[in-house]
Amino acid sequence: MLWLVQYKKGEVTGRRTAVGTIPLKEELDLDGLDIDAGDLDTILDIDVERWRQEMGFREEHLKQFANLPEEIWEAHRRVAAALDQEASVTA
């Protein structure tokens, strides 16, 4: 069964990150998948600095649109603040 379906059903918990919930390695069904453990760790990791850079690009993109709903800006600011907080903890 796909991890996302299991997550929706409450069967797995994942790991909360600044950009959302991602699977824990042990929650994934990797049967038949030939993947290096280091590569899997990379896939399941959040590169905070790259995400912070991406948020700057997203902000510039969003500024192009007049009258965006405030909820979009709130979501953007929430993720950016969470990334900033995570960066300060790991620094």
Distance bins in CASP14 RR format, pairs under 12 A and 6 or more apart:
PFRMAT RR
TARGET T0000
AUTHOR 0000-0000-0000
RMODE 2
METHOD distances of the structure
MODEL  1
1 7 0 0 0 0 0 1 0 0 0 0 0
1 8 0 0 0 0 0 1 0 0 0 0 0
1 9 0 0 0 0 1 0 0 0 0 0 0
1 10 0 0 0 0 0 1 0 0 0 0 0
1 11 0 0 0 0 1 0 0 0 0 0 0
1 12 0 0 0 0 1 0 0 0 0 0 0
1 27 0 0 0 0 0 1 0 0 0 0 0
1 28 0 0 0 0 0 1 0 0 0 0 0
1 29 1 0 0 1 0 0 0 0 0 0 0
1 31 0 0 0 0 0 1 0 0 0 0 0
2 8 0 0 0 0 1 0 0 0 0 0 0
2 9 0 0 0 0 0 1 0 0 0 0 0
2 11 0 0 0 0 0 1 0 0 0 0 0
2 12 0 0 0 0 0 1 0 0 0 0 0
2 23 0 0 0 0 0 1 0 0 0 0 0
2 27 0 0 0 0 0 1 0 0 0 0 0
2 28 0 0 0 0 1 0 0 0 0 0 0
2 29 0 0 0 0 1 0 0 0 0 0 0
3 9 0 0 0 0 0 1 0 0 0 0 0
3 10 0 0 0 0 0 1 0 0 0 0 0
3 11 0 0 0 0 1 0 0 0 0 0 0
3 12 1 0 0 1 0 0 0 0 0 0 0
3 13 0 0 0 0 0 1 0 0 0 0 0
3 14 0 0 0 0 1 0 0 0 0 0 0
3 15 0 0 0 0 0 1 0 0 0 0 0
3 21 0 0 0 0 0 1 0 0 0 0 0
3 22 0 0 0 0 1 0 0 0 0 0 0
3 23 1 0 1 0 0 0 0 0 0 0 0
3 24 0 0 0 0 1 0 0 0 0 0 0
3 25 0 0 0 0 0 1 0 0 0 0 0
3 26 0 0 0 0 0 1 0 0 0 0 0
3 27 1 0 0 1 0 0 0 0 0 0 0
3 28 1 0 1 0 0 0 0 0 0 0 0
3 29 1 0 0 1 0 0 0 0 0 0 0
3 30 0 0 0 0 0 1 0 0 0 0 0
3 44 0 0 0 0 0 1 0 0 0 0 0
4 10 0 0 0 0 0 1 0 0 0 0 0
4 11 0 0 0 0 0 1 0 0 0 0 0
4 12 0 0 0 0 1 0 0 0 0 0 0
4 14 0 0 0 0 0 1 0 0 0 0 0
4 21 0 0 0 0 1 0 0 0 0 0 0
4 22 0 0 0 0 0 1 0 0 0 0 0
4 23 0 0 0 0 1 0 0 0 0 0 0
4 27 0 0 0 0 0 1 0 0 0 0 0
4 28 0 0 0 0 0 1 0 0 0 0 0
5 11 0 0 0 0 1 0 0 0 0 0 0
5 12 0 0 0 0 1 0 0 0 0 0 0
5 23 0 0 0 0 0 1 0 0 0 0 0
5 27 0 0 0 0 0 1 0 0 0 0 0
5 29 0 0 0 0 0 1 0 0 0 0 0
6 12 1 0 1 0 0 0 0 0 0 0 0
6 13 0 0 0 0 1 0 0 0 0 0 0
6 14 0 0 0 0 1 0 0 0 0 0 0
6 21 0 0 0 0 0 1 0 0 0 0 0
6 23 0 0 0 0 1 0 0 0 0 0 0
6 24 0 0 0 0 0 1 0 0 0 0 0
6 27 1 0 0 1 0 0 0 0 0 0 0
6 28 0 0 0 0 1 0 0 0 0 0 0
6 29 0 0 0 0 1 0 0 0 0 0 0
7 13 1 0 0 1 0 0 0 0 0 0 0
7 14 1 0 0 1 0 0 0 0 0 0 0
7 15 0 0 0 0 0 1 0 0 0 0 0
7 16 0 0 0 0 0 1 0 0 0 0 0
7 20 0 0 0 0 0 1 0 0 0 0 0
7 21 1 0 0 1 0 0 0 0 0 0 0
7 22 0 0 0 0 1 0 0 0 0 0 0
7 23 1 0 0 1 0 0 0 0 0 0 0
7 24 0 0 0 0 0 1 0 0 0 0 0
7 27 0 0 0 0 1 0 0 0 0 0 0
7 28 0 0 0 0 0 1 0 0 0 0 0
8 14 0 0 0 0 0 1 0 0 0 0 0
8 21 0 0 0 0 0 1 0 0 0 0 0
10 21 0 0 0 0 0 1 0 0 0 0 0
10 27 0 0 0 0 0 1 0 0 0 0 0
11 23 0 0 0 0 0 1 0 0 0 0 0
11 27 0 0 0 0 1 0 0 0 0 0 0
11 29 0 0 0 0 0 1 0 0 0 0 0
12 21 0 0 0 0 1 0 0 0 0 0 0
12 22 0 0 0 0 0 1 0 0 0 0 0
12 23 1 0 0 1 0 0 0 0 0 0 0
12 24 1 0 0 1 0 0 0 0 0 0 0
12 25 0 0 0 0 0 1 0 0 0 0 0
12 26 0 0 0 0 1 0 0 0 0 0 0
12 27 1 0 1 0 0 0 0 0 0 0 0
12 28 0 0 0 0 1 0 0 0 0 0 0
12 29 0 0 0 0 0 1 0 0 0 0 0
13 21 0 0 0 0 1 0 0 0 0 0 0
13 22 0 0 0 0 0 1 0 0 0 0 0
13 23 0 0 0 0 1 0 0 0 0 0 0
13 24 1 0 0 1 0 0 0 0 0 0 0
13 26 0 0 0 0 0 1 0 0 0 0 0
13 27 1 0 0 1 0 0 0 0 0 0 0
14 20 0 0 0 0 1 0 0 0 0 0 0
14 21 1 0 1 0 0 0 0 0 0 0 0
14 22 1 0 0 1 0 0 0 0 0 0 0
14 23 1 0 1 0 0 0 0 0 0 0 0
14 24 1 0 1 0 0 0 0 0 0 0 0
14 25 0 0 0 0 1 0 0 0 0 0 0
14 26 0 0 0 0 1 0 0 0 0 0 0
14 27 1 0 0 1 0 0 0 0 0 0 0
14 28 0 0 0 0 1 0 0 0 0 0 0
14 44 0 0 0 0 1 0 0 0 0 0 0
15 21 1 0 0 1 0 0 0 0 0 0 0
15 22 1 0 1 0 0 0 0 0 0 0 0
15 23 1 0 0 1 0 0 0 0 0 0 0
15 24 1 0 1 0 0 0 0 0 0 0 0
15 25 0 0 0 0 1 0 0 0 0 0 0
15 26 0 0 0 0 0 1 0 0 0 0 0
15 27 0 0 0 0 1 0 0 0 0 0 0
15 28 0 0 0 0 0 1 0 0 0 0 0
15 44 0 0 0 0 1 0 0 0 0 0 0
15 45 0 0 0 0 0 1 0 0 0 0 0
15 46 0 0 0 0 1 0 0 0 0 0 0
16 22 0 0 0 0 1 0 0 0 0 0 0
16 23 0 0 0 0 0 1 0 0 0 0 0
16 24 0 0 0 0 0 1 0 0 0 0 0
16 46 0 0 0 0 0 1 0 0 0 0 0
16 82 0 0 0 0 1 0 0 0 0 0 0
16 86 0 0 0 0 0 1 0 0 0 0 0
17 23 0 0 0 0 0 1 0 0 0 0 0
17 24 0 0 0 0 0 1 0 0 0 0 0
17 44 0 0 0 0 1 0 0 0 0 0 0
17 45 0 0 0 0 1 0 0 0 0 0 0
17 46 1 0 1 0 0 0 0 0 0 0 0
17 47 0 0 0 0 0 1 0 0 0 0 0
17 48 0 0 0 0 1 0 0 0 0 0 0
17 51 0 0 0 0 1 0 0 0 0 0 0
17 79 0 0 0 0 1 0 0 0 0 0 0
17 82 0 0 0 0 1 0 0 0 0 0 0
17 83 0 0 0 0 1 0 0 0 0 0 0
17 85 0 0 0 0 0 1 0 0 0 0 0
17 86 1 0 0 1 0 0 0 0 0 0 0
18 46 1 0 0 1 0 0 0 0 0 0 0
18 47 0 0 0 0 0 1 0 0 0 0 0
18 48 1 0 0 1 0 0 0 0 0 0 0
18 49 0 0 0 0 0 1 0 0 0 0 0
18 50 0 0 0 0 0 1 0 0 0 0 0
18 51 1 0 0 1 0 0 0 0 0 0 0
18 52 0 0 0 0 1 0 0 0 0 0 0
18 54 0 0 0 0 0 1 0 0 0 0 0
18 55 0 0 0 0 1 0 0 0 0 0 0
18 78 0 0 0 0 1 0 0 0 0 0 0
18 79 1 0 0 1 0 0 0 0 0 0 0
18 80 0 0 0 0 1 0 0 0 0 0 0
18 81 0 0 0 0 1 0 0 0 0 0 0
18 82 1 1 0 0 0 0 0 0 0 0 0
18 83 1 0 1 0 0 0 0 0 0 0 0
18 84 0 0 0 0 1 0 0 0 0 0 0
18 85 1 0 0 1 0 0 0 0 0 0 0
18 86 1 0 1 0 0 0 0 0 0 0 0
18 87 0 0 0 0 1 0 0 0 0 0 0
18 88 0 0 0 0 0 1 0 0 0 0 0
18 89 0 0 0 0 0 1 0 0 0 0 0
18 90 0 0 0 0 0 1 0 0 0 0 0
19 45 0 0 0 0 0 1 0 0 0 0 0
19 46 1 0 0 1 0 0 0 0 0 0 0
19 47 0 0 0 0 0 1 0 0 0 0 0
19 48 0 0 0 0 1 0 0 0 0 0 0
19 50 0 0 0 0 0 1 0 0 0 0 0
19 51 1 0 1 0 0 0 0 0 0 0 0
19 52 0 0 0 0 0 1 0 0 0 0 0
19 54 0 0 0 0 1 0 0 0 0 0 0
19 55 0 0 0 0 1 0 0 0 0 0 0
19 58 0 0 0 0 0 1 0 0 0 0 0
19 75 0 0 0 0 0 1 0 0 0 0 0
19 76 0 0 0 0 0 1 0 0 0 0 0
19 78 0 0 0 0 0 1 0 0 0 0 0
19 79 1 0 0 1 0 0 0 0 0 0 0
19 80 0 0 0 0 0 1 0 0 0 0 0
19 81 0 0 0 0 0 1 0 0 0 0 0
19 82 1 0 0 1 0 0 0 0 0 0 0
19 83 1 0 0 1 0 0 0 0 0 0 0
19 86 0 0 0 0 1 0 0 0 0 0 0
20 46 0 0 0 0 1 0 0 0 0 0 0
20 51 0 0 0 0 0 1 0 0 0 0 0
20 75 0 0 0 0 0 1 0 0 0 0 0
20 78 0 0 0 0 0 1 0 0 0 0 0
20 79 0 0 0 0 1 0 0 0 0 0 0
20 82 0 0 0 0 1 0 0 0 0 0 0
20 83 0 0 0 0 0 1 0 0 0 0 0
20 86 0 0 0 0 0 1 0 0 0 0 0
21 27 0 0 0 0 0 1 0 0 0 0 0
21 44 0 0 0 0 0 1 0 0 0 0 0
21 46 0 0 0 0 0 1 0 0 0 0 0
22 28 0 0 0 0 0 1 0 0 0 0 0
22 40 0 0 0 0 0 1 0 0 0 0 0
22 41 0 0 0 0 0 1 0 0 0 0 0
22 43 0 0 0 0 1 0 0 0 0 0 0
22 44 1 0 1 0 0 0 0 0 0 0 0
22 45 0 0 0 0 1 0 0 0 0 0 0
22 46 1 0 0 1 0 0 0 0 0 0 0
23 29 0 0 0 0 0 1 0 0 0 0 0
23 30 0 0 0 0 0 1 0 0 0 0 0
23 40 0 0 0 0 0 1 0 0 0 0 0
23 43 0 0 0 0 1 0 0 0 0 0 0
23 44 1 0 0 1 0 0 0 0 0 0 0
23 45 0 0 0 0 0 1 0 0 0 0 0
24 40 0 0 0 0 0 1 0 0 0 0 0
24 41 0 0 0 0 0 1 0 0 0 0 0
24 44 1 0 0 1 0 0 0 0 0 0 0
24 45 0 0 0 0 0 1 0 0 0 0 0
25 33 0 0 0 0 0 1 0 0 0 0 0
25 35 0 0 0 0 0 1 0 0 0 0 0
25 37 0 0 0 0 1 0 0 0 0 0 0
25 38 0 0 0 0 0 1 0 0 0 0 0
25 39 0 0 0 0 0 1 0 0 0 0 0
25 40 1 0 0 1 0 0 0 0 0 0 0
25 41 1 0 0 1 0 0 0 0 0 0 0
25 42 0 0 0 0 0 1 0 0 0 0 0
25 43 0 0 0 0 1 0 0 0 0 0 0
25 44 1 0 0 1 0 0 0 0 0 0 0
25 45 0 0 0 0 0 1 0 0 0 0 0
26 40 0 0 0 0 0 1 0 0 0 0 0
26 44 0 0 0 0 0 1 0 0 0 0 0
27 44 0 0 0 0 0 1 0 0 0 0 0
28 35 0 0 0 0 1 0 0 0 0 0 0
28 40 0 0 0 0 1 0 0 0 0 0 0
28 43 0 0 0 0 1 0 0 0 0 0 0
28 44 0 0 0 0 1 0 0 0 0 0 0
30 36 0 0 0 0 0 1 0 0 0 0 0
30 37 0 0 0 0 0 1 0 0 0 0 0
30 39 0 0 0 0 0 1 0 0 0 0 0
30 40 1 0 0 1 0 0 0 0 0 0 0
30 43 0 0 0 0 0 1 0 0 0 0 0
30 44 0 0 0 0 0 1 0 0 0 0 0
33 39 0 0 0 0 0 1 0 0 0 0 0
33 40 0 0 0 0 1 0 0 0 0 0 0
33 43 0 0 0 0 0 1 0 0 0 0 0
34 40 0 0 0 0 0 1 0 0 0 0 0
35 41 0 0 0 0 0 1 0 0 0 0 0
35 42 0 0 0 0 0 1 0 0 0 0 0
35 43 0 0 0 0 1 0 0 0 0 0 0
35 44 0 0 0 0 0 1 0 0 0 0 0
36 42 0 0 0 0 1 0 0 0 0 0 0
36 43 0 0 0 0 0 1 0 0 0 0 0
37 43 0 0 0 0 0 1 0 0 0 0 0
37 44 0 0 0 0 0 1 0 0 0 0 0
38 44 0 0 0 0 1 0 0 0 0 0 0
38 45 0 0 0 0 1 0 0 0 0 0 0
39 45 0 0 0 0 0 1 0 0 0 0 0
45 51 0 0 0 0 0 1 0 0 0 0 0
45 90 0 0 0 0 0 1 0 0 0 0 0
46 52 0 0 0 0 0 1 0 0 0 0 0
46 54 0 0 0 0 0 1 0 0 0 0 0
46 79 0 0 0 0 0 1 0 0 0 0 0
46 82 0 0 0 0 0 1 0 0 0 0 0
46 83 0 0 0 0 1 0 0 0 0 0 0
46 86 1 0 0 1 0 0 0 0 0 0 0
46 87 0 0 0 0 0 1 0 0 0 0 0
46 90 0 0 0 0 0 1 0 0 0 0 0
47 53 0 0 0 0 1 0 0 0 0 0 0
47 54 0 0 0 0 1 0 0 0 0 0 0
47 83 0 0 0 0 0 1 0 0 0 0 0
47 86 0 0 0 0 0 1 0 0 0 0 0
47 87 0 0 0 0 0 1 0 0 0 0 0
47 90 0 0 0 0 0 1 0 0 0 0 0
48 54 0 0 0 0 0 1 0 0 0 0 0
48 55 0 0 0 0 0 1 0 0 0 0 0
48 79 0 0 0 0 0 1 0 0 0 0 0
48 80 0 0 0 0 0 1 0 0 0 0 0
48 82 0 0 0 0 1 0 0 0 0 0 0
48 83 1 0 1 0 0 0 0 0 0 0 0
48 84 0 0 0 0 1 0 0 0 0 0 0
48 85 0 0 0 0 1 0 0 0 0 0 0
48 86 1 0 1 0 0 0 0 0 0 0 0
48 87 1 0 1 0 0 0 0 0 0 0 0
48 88 0 0 0 0 1 0 0 0 0 0 0
48 89 0 0 0 0 1 0 0 0 0 0 0
48 90 1 0 0 1 0 0 0 0 0 0 0
48 91 0 0 0 0 1 0 0 0 0 0 0
49 55 0 0 0 0 0 1 0 0 0 0 0
49 56 0 0 0 0 0 1 0 0 0 0 0
49 83 0 0 0 0 1 0 0 0 0 0 0
49 84 0 0 0 0 0 1 0 0 0 0 0
49 86 0 0 0 0 0 1 0 0 0 0 0
49 87 1 0 0 1 0 0 0 0 0 0 0
49 90 0 0 0 0 1 0 0 0 0 0 0
49 91 0 0 0 0 0 1 0 0 0 0 0
50 56 0 0 0 0 0 1 0 0 0 0 0
50 57 0 0 0 0 0 1 0 0 0 0 0
50 83 0 0 0 0 1 0 0 0 0 0 0
50 87 0 0 0 0 0 1 0 0 0 0 0
51 57 0 0 0 0 0 1 0 0 0 0 0
51 58 0 0 0 0 1 0 0 0 0 0 0
51 79 0 0 0 0 1 0 0 0 0 0 0
51 80 0 0 0 0 1 0 0 0 0 0 0
51 82 0 0 0 0 1 0 0 0 0 0 0
51 83 1 0 1 0 0 0 0 0 0 0 0
51 84 0 0 0 0 0 1 0 0 0 0 0
51 86 0 0 0 0 1 0 0 0 0 0 0
51 87 0 0 0 0 1 0 0 0 0 0 0
52 58 0 0 0 0 0 1 0 0 0 0 0
52 59 0 0 0 0 0 1 0 0 0 0 0
52 79 0 0 0 0 1 0 0 0 0 0 0
52 80 1 0 0 1 0 0 0 0 0 0 0
52 81 0 0 0 0 0 1 0 0 0 0 0
52 82 0 0 0 0 0 1 0 0 0 0 0
52 83 1 0 1 0 0 0 0 0 0 0 0
52 84 1 0 0 1 0 0 0 0 0 0 0
52 85 0 0 0 0 0 1 0 0 0 0 0
52 86 0 0 0 0 1 0 0 0 0 0 0
52 87 1 0 0 1 0 0 0 0 0 0 0
52 88 0 0 0 0 0 1 0 0 0 0 0
52 90 0 0 0 0 0 1 0 0 0 0 0
52 91 0 0 0 0 0 1 0 0 0 0 0
53 59 0 0 0 0 0 1 0 0 0 0 0
53 60 0 0 0 0 0 1 0 0 0 0 0
53 80 0 0 0 0 0 1 0 0 0 0 0
53 83 0 0 0 0 1 0 0 0 0 0 0
53 87 0 0 0 0 0 1 0 0 0 0 0
54 60 0 0 0 0 0 1 0 0 0 0 0
54 61 0 0 0 0 0 1 0 0 0 0 0
54 76 0 0 0 0 0 1 0 0 0 0 0
54 79 0 0 0 0 1 0 0 0 0 0 0
54 80 0 0 0 0 1 0 0 0 0 0 0
54 83 0 0 0 0 1 0 0 0 0 0 0
55 61 0 0 0 0 0 1 0 0 0 0 0
55 62 0 0 0 0 0 1 0 0 0 0 0
55 75 0 0 0 0 0 1 0 0 0 0 0
55 76 1 0 0 1 0 0 0 0 0 0 0
55 77 0 0 0 0 1 0 0 0 0 0 0
55 78 0 0 0 0 0 1 0 0 0 0 0
55 79 1 0 0 1 0 0 0 0 0 0 0
55 80 1 0 1 0 0 0 0 0 0 0 0
55 81 0 0 0 0 1 0 0 0 0 0 0
55 82 0 0 0 0 1 0 0 0 0 0 0
55 83 1 0 0 1 0 0 0 0 0 0 0
55 84 0 0 0 0 1 0 0 0 0 0 0
55 87 0 0 0 0 0 1 0 0 0 0 0
56 62 0 0 0 0 1 0 0 0 0 0 0
56 63 0 0 0 0 0 1 0 0 0 0 0
56 76 0 0 0 0 1 0 0 0 0 0 0
56 77 0 0 0 0 0 1 0 0 0 0 0
56 79 0 0 0 0 0 1 0 0 0 0 0
56 80 1 0 0 1 0 0 0 0 0 0 0
56 83 0 0 0 0 0 1 0 0 0 0 0
56 84 0 0 0 0 0 1 0 0 0 0 0
57 63 0 0 0 0 0 1 0 0 0 0 0
57 64 0 0 0 0 0 1 0 0 0 0 0
57 76 0 0 0 0 0 1 0 0 0 0 0
57 80 0 0 0 0 0 1 0 0 0 0 0
58 64 0 0 0 0 0 1 0 0 0 0 0
58 65 0 0 0 0 0 1 0 0 0 0 0
58 68 0 0 0 0 0 1 0 0 0 0 0
58 72 0 0 0 0 0 1 0 0 0 0 0
58 73 0 0 0 0 0 1 0 0 0 0 0
58 75 0 0 0 0 0 1 0 0 0 0 0
58 76 1 0 0 1 0 0 0 0 0 0 0
58 77 0 0 0 0 0 1 0 0 0 0 0
58 79 0 0 0 0 1 0 0 0 0 0 0
58 80 0 0 0 0 1 0 0 0 0 0 0
58 83 0 0 0 0 0 1 0 0 0 0 0
59 65 0 0 0 0 0 1 0 0 0 0 0
59 68 0 0 0 0 0 1 0 0 0 0 0
59 72 0 0 0 0 0 1 0 0 0 0 0
59 73 0 0 0 0 1 0 0 0 0 0 0
59 75 0 0 0 0 0 1 0 0 0 0 0
59 76 1 0 0 1 0 0 0 0 0 0 0
59 77 0 0 0 0 1 0 0 0 0 0 0
59 79 0 0 0 0 0 1 0 0 0 0 0
59 80 1 0 0 1 0 0 0 0 0 0 0
60 76 0 0 0 0 0 1 0 0 0 0 0
61 68 0 0 0 0 0 1 0 0 0 0 0
61 72 0 0 0 0 0 1 0 0 0 0 0
61 76 0 0 0 0 1 0 0 0 0 0 0
62 68 1 0 0 1 0 0 0 0 0 0 0
62 69 0 0 0 0 0 1 0 0 0 0 0
62 70 0 0 0 0 0 1 0 0 0 0 0
62 72 1 0 0 1 0 0 0 0 0 0 0
62 73 1 0 0 1 0 0 0 0 0 0 0
62 74 0 0 0 0 0 1 0 0 0 0 0
62 75 0 0 0 0 0 1 0 0 0 0 0
62 76 1 0 0 1 0 0 0 0 0 0 0
62 77 0 0 0 0 0 1 0 0 0 0 0
62 80 0 0 0 0 0 1 0 0 0 0 0
63 72 0 0 0 0 0 1 0 0 0 0 0
63 73 0 0 0 0 1 0 0 0 0 0 0
63 76 0 0 0 0 0 1 0 0 0 0 0
65 72 0 0 0 0 1 0 0 0 0 0 0
65 73 0 0 0 0 0 1 0 0 0 0 0
67 73 0 0 0 0 0 1 0 0 0 0 0
68 74 0 0 0 0 0 1 0 0 0 0 0
68 75 0 0 0 0 0 1 0 0 0 0 0
68 76 0 0 0 0 1 0 0 0 0 0 0
69 75 0 0 0 0 1 0 0 0 0 0 0
69 76 0 0 0 0 0 1 0 0 0 0 0
70 76 0 0 0 0 0 1 0 0 0 0 0
70 77 0 0 0 0 0 1 0 0 0 0 0
71 77 0 0 0 0 0 1 0 0 0 0 0
71 78 0 0 0 0 0 1 0 0 0 0 0
72 78 0 0 0 0 0 1 0 0 0 0 0
72 79 0 0 0 0 0 1 0 0 0 0 0
73 79 0 0 0 0 0 1 0 0 0 0 0
73 80 0 0 0 0 0 1 0 0 0 0 0
74 80 0 0 0 0 0 1 0 0 0 0 0
74 81 0 0 0 0 0 1 0 0 0 0 0
75 81 0 0 0 0 0 1 0 0 0 0 0
75 82 0 0 0 0 0 1 0 0 0 0 0
76 82 0 0 0 0 0 1 0 0 0 0 0
76 83 0 0 0 0 0 1 0 0 0 0 0
77 83 0 0 0 0 0 1 0 0 0 0 0
77 84 0 0 0 0 0 1 0 0 0 0 0
78 84 0 0 0 0 0 1 0 0 0 0 0
78 85 0 0 0 0 0 1 0 0 0 0 0
79 85 0 0 0 0 0 1 0 0 0 0 0
79 86 0 0 0 0 0 1 0 0 0 0 0
80 86 0 0 0 0 0 1 0 0 0 0 0
80 87 0 0 0 0 0 1 0 0 0 0 0
81 87 0 0 0 0 0 1 0 0 0 0 0
81 88 0 0 0 0 0 1 0 0 0 0 0
82 88 0 0 0 0 0 1 0 0 0 0 0
82 89 0 0 0 0 0 1 0 0 0 0 0
83 89 0 0 0 0 0 1 0 0 0 0 0
83 90 0 0 0 0 0 1 0 0 0 0 0
84 90 0 0 0 0 0 1 0 0 0 0 0
84 91 0 0 0 0 0 1 0 0 0 0 0
85 91 0 0 0 0 0 1 0 0 0 0 0
END
